[in-house]
Amino acid sequence: QVVVRPAGWRWRGTGARSTHRKEEGAAVAQAVGARLRGLTEEDSILLEAMVPTARLPVPPPRSPAPRLPMALRICTLVCRSWGDRPQLCQVACAVGRAESPVRHGAALPQGLDSSLQQCGVAAPGQRQALATRLREAAEAAAAALLASEAELSPRQRGGDRARTDILGVDFLLACVDEALELVALAANGQRCLETCALAEAMGHGVGEPRGDVPRLLAEAMLHRAQRHLVEGKDILLIGAGGVSKSFVWEAARDYGLRIHLVESDPEHFAAGLVQTFLPYDSREHRRDEEHAERVLELLRSRGLRPHACLSYWDDCVVLAALVCQGLGLRGPAPAAVRVAKQKSRTHRHLQRCRRGRPPPAAFAVPCRRLRSHGDVERAAGAVPFPAVAKLEFGAGGVGVRLVENAGQCHAHAARLWRDLRDDADHPGIGLGWGNAMLLMEYVPGTEHDVDLVVFEGRLLGAWVSDNGPTRVPAFLETAACLPSCLPADRQAQLVRAALQCCRACGLRDGVFNVELKLGPAGPRLLEINPRMGGFYLRDWIREVYGPDLLLAAVLVALGVPPVLPTRPAPRTHLAGVMCLASEHGESLAGGGGMEALRELHGRGLVRLNRLFEEPEGAGEYEEPLLSVACAGATLAEACERLLGLCQGLGIDSPRYPVEHFLSHFK
């Protein structure tokens, strides 16, 4: 059968309709013609198929009275969530007679699971599968409608800022080729909202918790308001970074930021992507106070008065803090950033912080600074072996090595002091601060990153990711996953330890990345990075949870507490592996692997984060070239996809065992 009915915003599914058999072509044409003659502006006529309801075998009745066939209309409410992604918030069902359409408001709503049981879907697994399919179908329908809306002109949408934040999608449980199917009937706002609001109010009467609709709507509106707030703001960025930070320029354009960039490389590719490019060589960071004065003079000479100043490039965090202080802008204090930037100083400072239960000192690790071979001998008497030797101001894991005794430490220090003397030897790993080292006690356990958003000392957001085992004696990152596979209480330990360490060092405003180890006795600090997490972290957190660390950093620098999810829930699971030029250069370049990865990335099947345009460093000083990740509904599914991809492209090998790197994510 088919139905002829009026359509348009004023009808909202009401109005007289006529039903016809499909073979009655003349009657259908006559019905359509009659309605067309009375058509008014913005109205239309809709000819649609009559979807037959599912006829399911029902349990034997408790009484001998006959059971009438029933129809199930499923009302879903979908909200625009973080990252402009639809999220199913609420489901309410109405059950009615199968021979006539089940309309909104004709019966009291009830839950999906009990409705499916009532209709004869007895198996719990089948009901759960239908619930999953319903969520996917509702969110896909909303995504299609939101994408169509985005293509409209501002006038067609109703204004520059007009958009849909909440949408109802109605489904009918039908039977197609003897299989249960969810058929989308209509999209609307008011009627589904009314039905779901009634269902929630009824639930309150029997002690059910409140739903997510008010919270998600409020977060969406406040987040959008904050995006409007940053439009047109003048942001001073100190240090452009490399290709791994290319997302900054696209994000700045998307948010409407006016970027004024101070950068040491006068030929940097970002020079043509910003509002103002200010070339200034600040690579000798032991003179950052002098550099800060010169940058302030540059700003005065150009008449620039930025609203905020920040840096996401590790080498420039102290300079950015000094410039902030000189401009009177919000940001972490230079003294706090200095404590965090110098690794041995971080731990020495925390060891003196003995207030609290537990105190920040509980997370510090014994370590000693090394500037000469005499320092190595003295440190060997204070730090137990095995120990970790690394650069005092290092970044990216370059030059980090496990040493079993003082002799190995002497040999590693001699090589490092010979090979890495200043920034020209290996840019971007902190050699502008010198090549002093430190010897730190080796901490057993699993390694994790905690990315924090802190405003006036208050924690606004935290995300925990897991790192896979390293290729000892080096400590270059191999694999990672997000969200963490740790239980919630162990993640909470890491977040609390990271926050206490940041506060103890004086970091009270900003977005910070904290690296920790987690053993049976709890967390121990490795280092604090007083800037946004690097490599793939910003991209992954956006994909899994929605918020943007870059926007959060800008808002904090503007003195505005960012709106973040109050109950963050992962939308997917990501597992990724690092690729090295020494291990994978031939298979990626010569074997066509890189071209395949780009194609898969363009199709949304993998996440490809390019860290360097060309291989950086060599041998034990090599840095990862890129990160490749796969998503899945579960972590196991993401790892399985990633392993298959790595085996197919030659990334997995006996020398680089991806399966072993991923085996820790359980």
C-alpha positions as CSV (number, residue, x, y, z in Angstrom):
1,Q,0.0,0.0,0.0
2,V,0.9,3.7,-0.4
3,V,-0.2,6.8,1.5
4,V,-0.8,10.3,0.1
5,R,-0.6,13.0,2.7
6,P,0.3,16.7,3.1
7,A,3.9,17.5,4.1
8,G,5.7,20.6,5.3
9,W,6.7,22.3,8.5
10,R,3.1,23.4,9.4
11,W,1.7,19.8,9.3
12,R,4.2,18.0,11.5
13,G,2.8,14.6,10.5
14,T,-0.9,15.6,10.9
15,G,-3.5,16.2,8.3
16,A,-5.9,14.0,6.3
17,R,-4.3,11.2,4.4
18,S,-5.6,8.5,2.0
19,T,-4.4,4.9,1.7
20,H,-4.3,3.1,-1.6
21,R,-3.2,-0.2,-3.0
22,K,0.0,0.1,-5.2
23,E,-1.8,-1.1,-8.3
24,E,-4.5,1.6,-8.0
25,G,-2.4,4.1,-10.1
26,A,-5.4,6.2,-11.2
27,A,-6.7,6.6,-7.7
28,V,-3.3,7.6,-6.5
29,A,-2.9,10.2,-9.3
30,Q,-6.4,11.5,-8.5
31,A,-5.6,11.9,-4.8
32,V,-2.3,13.7,-5.5
33,G,-3.9,16.0,-8.1
34,A,-6.7,16.9,-5.7
35,R,-4.2,17.9,-3.0
36,L,-1.9,19.8,-5.5
37,R,-4.8,22.1,-6.4
38,G,-5.1,23.3,-2.8
39,L,-1.3,23.5,-2.2
40,T,-0.1,26.6,-0.2
41,E,3.3,28.1,0.0
42,E,6.0,25.9,1.6
43,D,3.7,22.9,1.5
44,S,4.1,19.8,-0.5
45,I,2.5,16.4,-1.2
46,L,4.2,13.2,0.0
47,L,3.6,9.8,-1.6
48,E,5.2,7.2,0.6
49,A,5.1,3.4,1.0
50,M,3.1,1.9,3.8
51,V,5.6,-0.1,5.9
52,P,4.1,-3.3,7.3
53,T,4.8,-3.8,10.9
54,A,6.7,-6.9,12.1
55,R,4.6,-9.9,13.0
56,L,6.5,-11.8,15.7
57,P,5.7,-15.0,17.5
58,V,4.6,-13.9,20.9
59,P,4.8,-15.9,24.2
60,P,1.8,-18.0,25.1
61,P,-0.9,-15.8,26.6
62,R,-1.8,-16.1,30.3
63,S,-5.4,-16.2,29.3
64,P,-7.2,-18.0,26.4
65,A,-8.3,-14.6,25.0
66,P,-6.9,-14.0,21.5
67,R,-3.8,-11.7,21.1
68,L,-4.2,-9.0,18.5
69,P,-1.2,-8.1,16.3
70,M,0.7,-5.1,17.6
71,A,2.9,-2.4,16.1
72,L,5.9,-0.8,17.7
73,R,6.9,2.9,17.0
74,I,10.3,3.8,18.3
75,C,11.0,7.5,19.0
76,T,14.7,8.5,19.3
77,L,16.1,11.8,20.4
78,V,19.5,12.7,19.0
79,C,21.6,15.7,20.2
80,R,24.5,17.4,18.5
81,S,27.5,16.5,20.7
82,W,31.2,17.3,20.8
83,G,32.8,17.7,17.4
84,D,29.4,18.3,15.8
85,R,28.7,14.5,16.1
86,P,25.1,13.2,16.7
87,Q,24.7,11.3,19.9
88,L,21.6,9.2,20.8
89,C,20.3,10.5,24.1
90,Q,16.9,8.9,24.7
91,V,14.6,6.3,23.3
92,A,10.8,6.0,24.0
93,C,8.4,3.5,22.4
94,A,4.7,3.4,21.8
95,V,2.8,0.2,21.2
96,G,-0.5,0.1,19.3
97,R,-2.7,-1.9,17.0
98,A,-1.0,-3.1,13.8
99,E,-3.8,-2.1,11.4
100,S,-3.4,1.6,12.0
101,P,-0.4,3.9,12.4
102,V,0.9,4.4,16.0
103,R,1.0,8.2,16.5
104,H,2.8,10.4,19.0
105,G,0.8,11.0,22.1
106,A,-1.7,8.2,21.5
107,A,-0.3,6.0,24.3
108,L,2.0,6.4,27.3
109,P,5.7,5.8,26.3
110,Q,7.7,2.8,27.5
111,G,11.3,1.6,27.3
112,L,12.8,-0.2,24.3
113,D,13.8,-3.4,26.0
114,S,10.4,-4.0,27.6
115,S,8.7,-3.1,24.3
116,L,10.8,-5.6,22.4
117,Q,10.0,-8.3,24.9
118,Q,6.3,-7.5,24.7
119,C,6.5,-7.8,20.9
120,G,8.1,-11.3,21.2
121,V,11.8,-10.6,20.9
122,A,12.7,-12.9,23.8
123,A,16.5,-13.4,23.3
124,P,18.5,-10.8,25.3
125,G,21.3,-10.9,22.7
126,Q,18.8,-10.1,19.9
127,R,17.3,-7.2,21.9
128,Q,20.8,-5.8,22.5
129,A,21.7,-6.1,18.8
130,L,18.5,-4.2,17.9
131,A,19.4,-1.5,20.4
132,T,22.8,-1.1,18.9
133,R,21.4,-1.0,15.4
134,L,18.9,1.6,16.5
135,R,21.6,3.8,17.9
136,E,23.7,3.5,14.7
137,A,20.6,4.2,12.5
138,A,19.4,7.2,14.5
139,E,22.8,8.8,14.6
140,A,23.4,8.1,10.9
141,A,20.0,9.7,10.0
142,A,20.8,12.8,12.1
143,A,24.3,13.0,10.6
144,A,22.9,13.0,7.1
145,L,20.3,15.7,8.0
146,L,23.0,17.9,9.7
147,A,25.3,17.5,6.7
148,S,22.5,18.6,4.4
149,E,21.8,21.5,6.7
150,A,25.5,22.6,6.6
151,E,25.2,23.0,2.8
152,L,22.4,25.5,3.1
153,S,23.0,29.2,2.9
154,P,22.6,31.3,6.1
155,R,19.3,32.6,4.7
156,Q,18.0,29.1,4.1
157,R,19.1,28.0,7.6
158,G,17.4,31.0,9.2
159,G,20.6,33.0,10.0
160,D,24.4,32.9,10.3
161,R,24.3,31.1,13.6
162,A,21.2,29.0,13.1
163,R,21.6,25.3,13.3
164,T,19.9,22.2,14.6
165,D,21.1,20.9,18.0
166,I,18.4,18.4,18.8
167,L,16.5,16.2,16.5
168,G,13.9,13.4,16.8
169,V,13.9,10.4,14.4
170,D,11.0,7.9,14.4
171,F,11.4,4.3,13.5
172,L,9.0,1.4,12.9
173,L,10.0,-2.2,13.8
174,A,9.3,-3.9,10.5
175,C,9.9,-7.3,9.0
176,V,11.7,-7.5,5.6
177,D,12.4,-10.9,4.1
178,E,11.7,-12.6,7.4
179,A,14.3,-10.4,9.2
180,L,13.6,-7.6,11.7
181,E,14.4,-4.2,10.3
182,L,14.3,-0.7,11.7
183,V,12.6,1.6,9.1
184,A,13.0,5.4,9.6
185,L,9.6,7.0,9.3
186,A,10.2,10.7,9.9
187,A,12.5,13.3,11.5
188,N,11.1,16.0,13.8
189,G,11.9,18.1,16.8
190,Q,8.9,18.9,19.0
191,R,7.0,15.6,19.0
192,C,9.9,13.3,19.8
193,L,11.1,15.8,22.4
194,E,7.6,15.8,24.0
195,T,7.4,12.0,24.0
196,C,10.9,11.5,25.5
197,A,10.3,14.3,28.1
198,L,7.2,12.5,29.2
199,A,9.0,9.2,29.4
200,E,11.8,10.8,31.5
201,A,9.2,12.4,33.8
202,M,7.5,9.1,34.3
203,G,10.8,7.5,35.1
204,H,11.5,10.1,37.9
205,G,8.3,8.9,39.5
206,V,9.8,5.4,40.0
207,G,13.3,6.5,40.9
208,E,15.0,6.4,37.5
209,P,18.0,8.7,37.1
210,R,17.8,11.8,35.0
211,G,18.7,11.5,31.3
212,D,21.5,13.2,29.4
213,V,19.5,15.5,27.2
214,P,19.7,18.7,29.3
215,R,23.4,18.3,30.0
216,L,24.3,17.6,26.3
217,L,22.2,20.5,25.1
218,A,23.8,22.9,27.6
219,E,27.3,21.7,26.8
220,A,26.7,22.1,23.0
221,M,25.3,25.6,23.4
222,L,28.0,26.8,25.8
223,H,30.7,25.2,23.6
224,R,29.3,27.0,20.6
225,A,29.2,30.3,22.5
226,Q,32.9,29.9,23.4
227,R,33.8,29.2,19.8
228,H,32.1,32.5,18.9
229,L,33.9,34.2,21.8
230,V,37.3,33.4,20.3
231,E,36.5,34.6,16.8
232,G,38.7,37.6,15.8
233,K,41.0,37.3,18.9
234,D,44.6,38.1,18.4
235,I,46.7,35.2,19.6
236,L,50.5,35.4,19.9
237,L,52.2,32.1,19.2
238,I,55.8,31.5,20.2
239,G,57.4,28.8,18.0
240,A,55.7,27.2,15.0
241,G,57.0,23.6,15.3
242,G,57.2,21.2,12.4
243,V,54.9,19.3,10.2
244,S,53.4,17.6,13.3
245,K,51.8,20.9,14.2
246,S,50.3,21.7,10.8
247,F,46.8,21.2,12.3
248,V,47.3,24.5,14.2
249,W,46.9,26.7,11.1
250,E,43.7,24.9,9.8
251,A,42.2,25.0,13.3
252,A,43.1,28.7,13.7
253,R,41.2,29.5,10.4
254,D,38.3,27.3,11.5
255,Y,38.0,29.2,14.9
256,G,38.5,32.6,13.3
257,L,41.8,33.3,15.3
258,R,44.2,36.0,14.1
259,I,47.6,34.4,14.7
260,H,50.7,36.4,15.2
261,L,53.7,34.0,15.0
262,V,57.2,34.4,16.5
263,E,59.5,31.9,14.8
264,S,63.2,31.3,14.6
265,D,63.1,30.0,11.0
266,P,62.6,32.9,8.6
267,E,61.6,30.5,5.8
268,H,59.1,28.5,7.8
269,F,56.1,27.2,5.8
270,A,53.7,28.8,8.3
271,A,54.8,32.3,7.4
272,G,52.1,32.6,4.7
273,L,49.4,31.1,6.9
274,V,49.3,33.6,9.7
275,Q,48.1,37.2,10.2
276,T,51.6,38.5,11.2
277,F,54.9,36.6,10.8
278,L,57.7,37.8,13.2
279,P,61.0,36.1,12.4
280,Y,63.2,36.2,15.5
281,D,66.0,33.7,16.3
282,S,65.4,32.5,19.9
283,R,67.1,29.1,19.7
284,E,69.6,29.9,22.4
285,H,67.1,29.5,25.2
286,R,69.5,30.2,28.0
287,R,69.0,33.8,27.0
288,D,65.2,33.7,27.1
289,E,64.9,36.8,29.4
290,E,66.7,38.8,26.7
291,H,64.6,37.2,23.9
292,A,61.4,38.1,25.7
293,E,62.4,41.8,25.8
294,R,63.2,41.7,22.0
295,V,59.8,40.0,21.3
296,L,58.1,42.7,23.3
297,E,59.9,45.4,21.3
298,L,58.8,43.7,18.1
299,L,55.2,43.8,19.2
300,R,55.4,47.4,20.2
301,S,57.0,48.3,16.9
302,R,54.2,46.6,15.0
303,G,51.5,48.1,17.2
304,L,50.3,44.6,18.1
305,R,48.4,44.0,21.4
306,P,47.5,40.3,21.5
307,H,44.6,39.1,23.6
308,A,46.5,35.9,24.6
309,C,50.0,34.4,24.2
310,L,50.9,30.7,24.3
311,S,53.2,28.0,22.9
312,Y,52.7,24.4,22.1
313,W,56.4,23.9,21.1
314,D,58.5,22.4,23.8
315,D,61.5,24.5,23.3
316,C,59.6,27.8,23.6
317,V,57.4,27.3,26.7
318,V,59.6,29.4,29.0
319,L,59.9,32.2,26.5
320,A,56.1,32.2,26.0
321,A,55.6,32.4,29.8
322,L,58.1,35.4,30.0
323,V,56.3,37.2,27.1
324,C,52.9,36.6,28.8
325,Q,54.3,38.1,32.0
326,G,55.6,41.1,30.1
327,L,52.2,41.7,28.4
328,G,50.2,41.2,31.6
329,L,48.4,38.2,30.0
330,R,47.1,35.0,31.7
331,G,49.5,32.1,31.7
332,P,51.6,29.9,33.9
333,A,54.3,31.7,35.8
334,P,57.8,31.6,34.3
335,A,59.2,30.2,37.5
336,A,56.7,27.3,37.4
337,V,57.4,26.6,33.7
338,R,61.2,26.6,34.4
339,V,60.7,24.0,37.2
340,A,58.6,21.8,34.9
341,K,60.9,22.2,31.9
342,Q,64.1,21.1,33.7
343,K,63.5,17.4,34.6
344,S,65.9,17.0,37.6
345,R,64.6,20.3,39.0
346,T,61.0,19.0,38.8
347,H,61.8,16.0,40.9
348,R,64.0,17.9,43.4
349,H,61.2,20.4,43.9
350,L,58.6,17.8,44.4
351,Q,60.7,15.9,46.9
352,R,60.5,19.0,49.1
353,C,56.6,19.1,48.8
354,R,55.6,17.1,51.7
355,R,52.1,18.4,52.5
356,G,49.1,16.4,51.6
357,R,48.0,12.8,51.8
358,P,49.8,11.6,49.9
359,P,52.2,14.5,49.3
360,P,53.5,15.3,45.9
361,A,56.9,14.0,47.1
362,A,55.4,10.5,46.9
363,F,55.4,10.7,43.1
364,A,59.0,12.0,42.7
365,V,61.8,9.7,41.6
366,P,65.4,9.9,42.8
367,C,67.6,11.6,40.2
368,R,70.8,13.6,39.8
369,R,72.0,16.1,37.2
370,L,75.0,15.2,35.0
371,R,77.2,17.8,33.5
372,S,80.5,16.0,33.7
373,H,81.9,12.5,34.2
374,G,82.6,13.5,37.8
375,D,78.8,14.0,38.2
376,V,78.3,10.5,36.8
377,E,80.4,9.0,39.6
378,R,78.6,11.0,42.3
379,A,75.2,10.2,40.9
380,A,76.1,6.5,40.8
381,G,76.4,6.5,44.5
382,A,72.9,8.1,45.0
383,V,70.8,6.5,42.3
384,P,70.3,2.7,42.2
385,F,70.9,0.8,39.0
386,P,69.4,-0.1,36.6
387,A,68.8,3.6,35.9
388,V,67.7,5.8,33.0
389,A,70.1,8.4,31.5
390,K,68.6,11.2,29.4
391,L,68.8,14.8,28.4
392,E,67.9,17.3,31.1
393,F,65.8,19.4,28.7
394,G,65.1,16.7,26.2
395,A,62.0,15.9,24.2
396,G,60.6,13.1,22.0
397,G,62.5,10.4,23.8
398,V,65.7,11.2,22.0
399,G,68.9,10.0,23.8
400,V,67.0,8.2,26.6
401,R,68.7,5.0,27.6
402,L,68.6,2.3,30.2
403,V,72.0,1.9,31.9
404,E,72.9,-1.1,34.1
405,N,75.9,0.4,35.8
406,A,78.2,3.4,36.1
407,G,80.3,2.3,33.1
408,Q,77.4,2.2,30.8
409,C,76.3,5.6,32.0
410,H,79.8,7.0,31.3
411,A,79.8,5.6,27.8
412,H,76.3,6.9,27.0
413,A,77.1,10.3,28.4
414,A,80.3,10.5,26.4
415,R,78.5,9.6,23.1
416,L,75.7,12.0,23.8
417,W,77.9,15.0,24.8
418,R,80.0,14.3,21.6
419,D,77.0,14.0,19.2
420,L,74.4,16.4,20.6
421,R,76.0,19.7,21.5
422,D,73.6,22.4,20.3
423,D,70.3,22.9,18.5
424,A,72.0,22.6,15.1
425,D,72.9,18.9,15.8
426,H,69.3,17.9,16.4
427,P,66.6,20.7,16.3
428,G,63.6,20.6,18.6
429,I,64.8,18.4,21.4
430,G,65.9,21.1,23.9
431,L,69.6,21.5,23.0
432,G,69.0,25.3,23.0
433,W,69.1,24.8,26.8
434,G,72.4,22.9,26.6
435,N,73.1,19.2,26.7
436,A,73.2,18.5,30.4
437,M,71.9,15.1,31.4
438,L,70.3,13.5,34.4
439,L,70.4,10.0,35.9
440,M,67.1,8.8,37.2
441,E,66.1,5.6,39.0
442,Y,64.4,3.2,36.7
443,V,60.7,2.9,37.6
444,P,59.0,-0.4,36.7
445,G,55.4,-0.5,35.5
446,T,53.2,0.6,32.6
447,E,53.7,4.0,31.0
448,H,50.9,6.5,30.5
449,D,50.2,10.0,29.3
450,V,47.8,12.2,31.2
451,D,46.6,15.4,29.4
452,L,45.1,18.0,31.8
453,V,43.1,21.2,31.4
454,V,43.6,23.3,34.5
455,F,42.1,26.7,35.2
456,E,43.0,28.6,38.4
457,G,44.2,25.4,39.9
458,R,40.9,23.5,39.2
459,L,40.9,20.4,37.1
460,L,38.5,20.9,34.2
461,G,39.3,17.9,32.0
462,A,41.7,14.9,32.0
463,W,42.4,12.1,29.5
464,V,44.5,9.0,30.1
465,S,46.3,7.1,27.3
466,D,48.4,4.0,27.5
467,N,51.8,3.4,25.9
468,G,53.1,0.1,24.8
469,P,56.5,-1.5,25.8
470,T,59.6,0.2,24.5
471,R,62.5,-1.4,22.7
472,V,64.9,-1.4,25.7
473,P,67.6,-0.2,26.2
474,A,66.0,2.7,24.2
475,F,62.8,4.3,25.3
476,L,61.4,5.5,22.0
477,E,57.6,5.2,21.9
478,T,56.3,2.2,20.0
479,A,52.5,2.0,20.4
480,A,49.6,3.6,22.2
481,C,45.9,3.4,22.8
482,L,43.0,5.6,23.9
483,P,41.0,5.4,26.0
484,S,43.1,3.7,28.6
485,C,42.4,0.0,29.2
486,L,43.0,0.6,32.9
487,P,40.1,0.3,35.4
488,A,38.6,3.6,36.4
489,D,40.2,3.7,39.9
490,R,43.7,3.2,38.4
491,Q,43.1,6.0,35.9
492,A,41.9,8.2,38.8
493,Q,45.2,7.6,40.5
494,L,47.2,8.8,37.5
495,V,45.0,11.9,37.0
496,R,45.3,12.8,40.7
497,A,49.0,12.3,40.7
498,A,49.4,14.4,37.6
499,L,47.3,17.2,39.0
500,Q,49.1,17.3,42.3
501,C,52.5,17.4,40.6
502,C,51.4,20.3,38.3
503,R,49.9,22.3,41.2
504,A,53.0,21.7,43.4
505,C,55.2,23.1,40.6
506,G,53.0,26.1,40.3
507,L,51.3,25.2,37.1
508,R,47.7,26.5,37.7
509,D,46.5,27.7,34.3
510,G,47.0,25.9,31.0
511,V,46.9,22.6,29.1
512,F,49.6,20.2,30.3
513,N,50.9,16.8,29.4
514,V,52.2,14.6,32.2
515,E,54.1,11.3,31.7
516,L,53.9,8.7,34.5
517,K,54.6,5.1,35.2
518,L,52.0,3.0,37.1
519,G,53.2,0.2,39.3
520,P,51.6,-1.9,42.0
521,A,52.2,0.8,44.6
522,G,50.7,3.6,42.4
523,P,51.9,6.3,40.0
524,R,55.4,7.7,39.8
525,L,56.2,10.8,37.7
526,L,58.5,10.7,34.7
527,E,58.2,14.3,33.5
528,I,55.8,17.2,33.1
529,N,55.5,18.9,29.7
530,P,54.1,22.4,30.4
531,R,52.2,22.6,27.1
532,M,49.6,20.7,25.1
533,G,50.4,17.0,24.5
534,G,52.4,16.4,21.3
535,F,52.5,13.8,18.5
536,Y,49.0,12.4,17.9
537,L,47.4,13.3,21.3
538,R,45.3,16.3,20.3
539,D,44.0,14.5,17.2
540,W,43.1,11.3,19.1
541,I,41.4,13.1,22.0
542,R,39.2,15.0,19.5
543,E,38.3,11.8,17.7
544,V,37.6,9.7,20.8
545,Y,36.1,12.3,23.2
546,G,35.3,15.4,21.1
547,P,37.0,18.3,22.9
548,D,39.9,20.2,21.2
549,L,43.0,20.7,23.4
550,L,44.1,23.6,21.2
551,L,40.9,25.5,21.7
552,A,41.0,24.7,25.4
553,A,44.5,26.2,25.6
554,V,43.4,29.3,23.8
555,L,40.4,29.8,26.1
556,V,42.5,29.4,29.2
557,A,45.0,31.9,27.8
558,L,42.1,34.3,27.3
559,G,41.0,33.9,30.9
560,V,37.9,31.8,30.1
561,P,37.4,28.4,31.7
562,P,36.7,26.0,28.8
563,V,33.4,24.1,28.7
564,L,34.3,20.4,28.6
565,P,32.2,17.2,28.9
566,T,31.2,16.7,32.5
567,R,30.8,12.9,31.9
568,P,33.2,12.1,29.0
569,A,32.4,8.9,27.3
570,P,34.6,7.4,24.5
571,R,32.9,7.2,21.1
572,T,35.5,4.8,19.7
573,H,38.7,3.1,20.6
574,L,42.1,3.9,18.9
575,A,45.2,1.8,18.8
576,G,48.3,3.2,17.1
577,V,51.9,2.3,16.3
578,M,54.9,4.5,15.5
579,C,56.8,4.0,12.3
580,L,60.6,4.7,12.0
581,A,62.5,5.6,8.9
582,S,65.2,3.0,9.8
583,E,62.7,0.2,10.1
584,H,59.9,1.1,7.7
585,G,61.4,3.5,5.2
586,E,61.7,0.9,2.4
587,S,58.3,-0.6,2.9
588,L,56.5,2.7,3.2
589,A,58.3,4.6,0.4
590,G,59.6,2.0,-2.0
591,G,56.8,-0.5,-1.4
592,G,54.0,1.9,-1.9
593,G,52.9,1.7,1.8
594,M,52.8,5.4,2.3
595,E,50.5,5.9,-0.7
596,A,48.2,3.2,0.6
597,L,48.1,4.8,4.1
598,R,47.2,8.2,2.6
599,E,44.4,6.6,0.6
600,L,43.1,4.8,3.7
601,H,43.4,8.0,5.7
602,G,41.4,9.9,3.1
603,R,38.6,7.2,3.3
604,G,38.5,7.4,7.1
605,L,39.8,3.9,7.6
606,V,43.0,4.8,9.4
607,R,44.3,7.8,11.3
608,L,47.7,9.0,9.9
609,N,49.6,11.6,11.9
610,R,52.8,12.8,10.1
611,L,55.3,13.8,12.7
612,F,58.2,14.8,10.4
613,E,58.6,15.6,6.7
614,E,61.9,13.9,6.6
615,P,63.6,11.4,9.0
616,E,64.9,13.2,12.1
617,G,68.1,11.9,13.7
618,A,69.8,8.6,13.2
619,G,70.7,5.5,15.2
620,E,69.9,5.9,18.9
621,Y,68.8,9.5,18.3
622,E,66.1,8.7,15.7
623,E,62.6,10.0,16.2
624,P,59.4,8.4,14.9
625,L,58.4,9.4,11.4
626,L,54.7,9.0,11.7
627,S,51.9,7.4,13.7
628,V,49.3,5.0,12.2
629,A,46.2,4.1,14.1
630,C,43.0,2.1,13.6
631,A,39.7,2.6,15.3
632,G,37.3,-0.1,16.6
633,A,34.1,-0.5,18.7
634,T,36.4,-2.2,21.3
635,L,40.1,-2.0,22.0
636,A,40.5,-5.6,20.9
637,E,38.9,-4.8,17.5
638,A,41.1,-1.7,17.0
639,C,44.3,-3.7,17.8
640,E,43.2,-6.5,15.5
641,R,42.7,-4.1,12.6
642,L,45.9,-2.3,13.3
643,L,47.9,-5.6,13.4
644,G,46.4,-6.8,10.1
645,L,47.2,-3.4,8.5
646,C,50.8,-3.5,9.8
647,Q,51.3,-7.1,8.6
648,G,49.9,-6.2,5.2
649,L,52.2,-3.2,4.8
650,G,55.3,-4.7,6.2
651,I,55.3,-2.5,9.3
652,D,55.3,-5.6,11.5
653,S,58.5,-7.6,11.4
654,P,60.7,-9.7,13.7
655,R,62.8,-6.6,14.4
656,Y,59.7,-4.5,15.0
657,P,57.1,-6.9,16.6
658,V,53.8,-4.9,16.5
659,E,51.9,-7.8,18.0
660,H,54.1,-7.6,21.1
661,F,53.8,-3.9,21.3
662,L,50.0,-4.2,21.3
663,S,49.9,-7.2,23.7
664,H,50.0,-4.9,26.7
665,F,46.6,-3.3,25.9
666,K,44.3,-5.6,27.8
